[in-house]
Amino acid sequence: MKLAKRVSTLSPSTTLEITAKAKDLKDAGHDVIGLGAGEPDFNTPAHILEAAKDAMEKGFTKYTPSGGLPALKKEIINKLQHDQRITYLPSEIIVCIGAKHALYTLFQVILDKGDEVIIPTPYWVSYPEQVKLAEGVPVYVEGKEENQFKITVEQLKQSITPKTKALVINSPSNPTGMIYTKEELLELGKVCLENDILIVSDEIYEKLLYDGNKHFSIAELSPELKEQTIIINGVSKSHSMTGWRIGYAAGNQMIISAMTNLASHSTSNPTSISQYATIAAYQGPQDEVEMMRKAFESRLNIIFEKLNKIPGFHCLKPQGAFYLFPKAIDAAKMAGFNDVDSFVKALLEEEKVALVPGSGFGANDYVRLSYATSLDLLEKAVERIANYMAKVAIK
Ligand SMILES: Cc1ncc(COP(=O)(O)O)c(C=O)c1O
């Protein structure tokens, strides 16, 4: 049996792949430290768990409307009003099975064969694959390290063609942790408005900001930009709810309505229990969100210094999210490898430290480390990398 062309070039998610490999080694009895995962290491807050149990006991275990429970849409609307100062109607919101599913559904409904989507590099691994699955064409624009891995307005202008349909903005970024300023967003937004390019604004790391940095949604900067933007967000990273699979999209009614129709034929609805849990996440106290943010920030401050001292590693300080994204090609070469992929493989096999090679993010010379793990393990991991570099330096 031959598989459909659609999936013939589909590669598995690099991050999930490395996490699985590390788990296999762990199961085989090896002391592996995994810095590959993109999820908070904290439990989901207790009041959210209680709400889920309550929902089950009350029998809220049936189908819900495809676009999500009205009560949850109301909470999302309140959240967007409170945090972004934007007013949305329920018809402008769809609840999805994680932010990933919101993005997937969005690309399915906006792209025709050959439509181009501008994706700044380094990018989150799933954007290109999702665009290709919708028969779109990813157009990569390099966010250069000297510009904090962000694209400039000139770069954006140069990459536009008559086929350009959308621009993806992910701020704070996975994998770089960098944030677009209000001024940068205004400049990019102006060009998108002039060329009728839909802005896909992935704000999943919105709550994880450090050193006093601020997050702006491009949609909040003018009523025109609100109309031109689909916000993607959810509770996975903010409330440590990755496994509950709740995310959402907010924006233009026609697009949201098409997404809801598609969902009605593909997934029916996000899990009812998870939706009730998410209502509690938004209604309840937000102090645990802040507690987790503070924990990530103190880990970042410790681990960033240590990592930058290892020969061959060079890292800009991230402003948000929970990843470090150092340039590691020099370290790879010092260890006798031509590329970072082979270096990462050796680190896993020899030192039992799992990192994600930058190739999965469209930045071959870099490597991603997640610091969403205990400080103790992080320090051990960095020590192992440093020891490995000391060993290869002697050779
Ligand atoms: C940039 C970015 N967008 C979206 C997602 C998907 O989030 P969710 O788990 O809610 O599907 C992730 C998860 O790693 C991410 O890093």
The ligand as a Tripos MOL2 file, in Angstrom:
@<TRIPOS>MOLECULE
LIG
   16    16     1     0     0
SMALL
NO_CHARGES

@<TRIPOS>ATOM
      1 C1          5.4270   28.0540   19.6230 C.3       1 LIG1
      2 C2          4.4520   26.9940   19.9780 C.ar      1 LIG1
      3 N1          3.2150   27.0630   19.4860 N.ar      1 LIG1
      4 C3          2.2980   26.1330   19.7670 C.ar      1 LIG1
      5 C4          2.6060   25.0630   20.5710 C.ar      1 LIG1
      6 C5          1.5490   24.0270   20.8230 C.3       1 LIG1
      7 O1          0.9420   24.1690   22.0470 O.3       1 LIG1
      8 P1         -0.1870   23.1350   22.5160 P.3       1 LIG1
      9 O2          0.4850   22.1600   23.4220 O.co2     1 LIG1
     10 O3         -1.1990   23.9880   23.2310 O.co2     1 LIG1
     11 O4         -0.7470   22.4900   21.3330 O.co2     1 LIG1
     12 C6          3.8790   24.9350   21.1110 C.ar      1 LIG1
     13 C7          4.2330   23.7540   21.9240 C.2       1 LIG1
     14 O5          5.3570   23.3640   22.0760 O.2       1 LIG1
     15 C8          4.8330   25.9310   20.8130 C.ar      1 LIG1
     16 O6          6.0660   25.8620   21.2850 O.3       1 LIG1
@<TRIPOS>BOND
     1     1     2 1
     2     2     3 ar
     3     2    15 ar
     4     3     4 ar
     5     4     5 ar
     6     5     6 1
     7     5    12 ar
     8     6     7 1
     9     7     8 1
    10     8     9 2
    11     8    10 1
    12     8    11 1
    13    12    13 1
    14    12    15 ar
    15    13    14 2
    16    15    16 1
@<TRIPOS>SUBSTRUCTURE
     1 LIG1         1 GROUP 0 **** ****
